[in-house]
Amino acid sequence: MKTHKSRSKTKKETIEIHEEFIPYQTKSLDSKYRITLGNRLTRLLGKRIKTEAYQIFVGKNGDILLRPSVSIPSNEAWIYQNPEVIGRLRKGLQEAGEDKTERVEDLESFLEKL
């Protein structure tokens, strides 16, 4: 006798993506209905960021979008969960890139003022 496990239905989040796509390549499914990215595309994507996984999005018309993703250690996740902190961090990195830095003589007193 077969038993069926009931899966609770979770509400799927819908995201809107406004981005232009360029045709890249046509790939066939293998015998297990898989598509491989191939070395060329993997190298191209790897130049931007070391990808660990891909988020998969399916459009209403059946389009599939693969978004490269990486994992963040749990002890660093708070930075990305706090808009004020990530905003300050991005601003600081931008200023450093524009050479808008200043030397701090007394690091302890500087950190206390933060």
Helices and strands as residue ranges (DSSP letters): H 39-46, E 53-58, E 64-69, H 77-81, H 83-97, H 107-113
